[in-house]
Amino acid sequence: KIAESYTIEMGPKGPQWKESPQPFSCSVEDPTKQTKFKGIKTYISYRVTPSHTGRPVYRRYKHFDWLYNRLLHKFTVISVPHLPEKQATGRFEEDFIEKRKRRLILWINHMTSHPILSQYEGFEHFLMCADDKQWKLGKRRAEKDEMVGAHFMLTFQIPNEHQDLQDVEERIDSFKSFAKKMDDSVMQLTHVASELVRKHLGGFRKEFQRLGNSFQSISQAFMLDPPHCSDALNN
């Protein structure tokens, strides 16, 4: 007996997830330093407010991390983007907190805009549960979910239209070619970009310093020319 279901429908370009019946957005704001166990443990809490309830809940990074791992475990056929990385030192520096907040906003925007991930019961629990006791119960319920991995396929409501198997295989083959090409190209781009960074930190840095010294030399020449009409240019 399967309690949840996710619908696939035929779109103009082939099968697609059915859009969420109640789209919503979510804000992540006001990172605040908090403590517990009489100040022994310190953490940053974020105010998370879904648009369809308007009621804020307060979440730590570890709660986002828990949700991310549940999504990975359950939706093996859907791409779930990475959370911003964990960091052992400098966690309470303003720059780091602001950077992490921006990345969490991007992450949560992806979740709310996805027709399937946004409907997940565990995500709903993350966005709405304000009570500690209820949080633990919902967390355990999500962790006991059996519709994960290949079992998740049993929750699909599929289109009635007949699918041409040859067409399906061709689509899958072309997608595999695309995915491999994209993977290789992104790796190549990453490699070239990191090489360029290394050169800027090393060789190019000296080149730019030489360029700067050349300009400085011109300004020194003008300074030898009275009545110093060129002060603005020198500066």
Residue pairs with C-beta under 8 A, 6 or more apart in sequence:
2 147
2 154
2 155
4 121
4 147
4 155
5 155
5 156
5 157
6 17
6 18
6 116
6 119
6 155
6 156
6 157
7 17
7 18
7 156
7 157
8 15
8 16
8 17
8 18
8 156
8 157
8 158
8 159
9 15
9 16
9 17
9 18
9 159
10 16
10 159
10 161
14 171
15 158
15 159
15 163
17 115
17 116
18 115
19 115
20 115
20 118
20 119
22 52
23 112
23 113
23 118
24 50
24 51
24 52
24 112
24 118
25 50
25 51
25 109
25 112
26 48
26 49
26 50
26 51
26 108
26 109
26 111
26 112
26 127
27 47
27 48
27 49
27 51
27 105
28 46
28 47
28 48
28 101
28 104
28 105
28 108
29 46
29 47
29 49
29 101
30 46
30 47
31 44
31 45
31 46
31 97
31 98
31 100
31 101
32 44
32 45
32 46
32 47
33 42
33 43
33 44
33 92
34 42
34 43
34 44
34 45
35 41
35 42
35 43
36 43
42 92
43 60
43 61
43 62
44 60
44 61
44 91
44 92
44 97
44 100
45 58
45 59
45 60
46 58
46 59
46 60
46 101
46 104
47 56
47 57
47 58
48 56
48 57
48 58
48 59
48 108
48 126
48 127
49 55
49 56
49 57
50 112
50 127
50 128
53 127
53 128
55 128
55 130
57 126
57 127
57 128
57 129
57 130
59 126
61 86
61 100
63 126
64 83
64 104
64 107
65 83
65 86
66 126
66 139
67 122
67 123
67 126
68 80
68 82
68 83
70 120
70 122
70 142
70 143
70 145
71 80
71 111
71 117
71 120
71 122
71 123
72 80
73 148
73 149
74 120
74 122
74 145
74 147
74 148
74 149
74 152
75 116
75 117
75 120
75 152
76 148
76 149
76 150
76 152
77 152
77 153
78 114
78 116
78 117
80 117
81 107
81 110
83 103
83 104
83 107
84 99
84 100
84 103
84 104
84 107
87 96
90 96
91 97
110 117
111 117
111 118
111 123
112 118
117 123
121 141
121 142
121 145
122 138
122 142
122 145
125 135
125 138
125 139
125 141
125 142
129 135
129 138
147 154
147 155
219 233
219 234
222 230
222 233
222 234
223 230
223 234
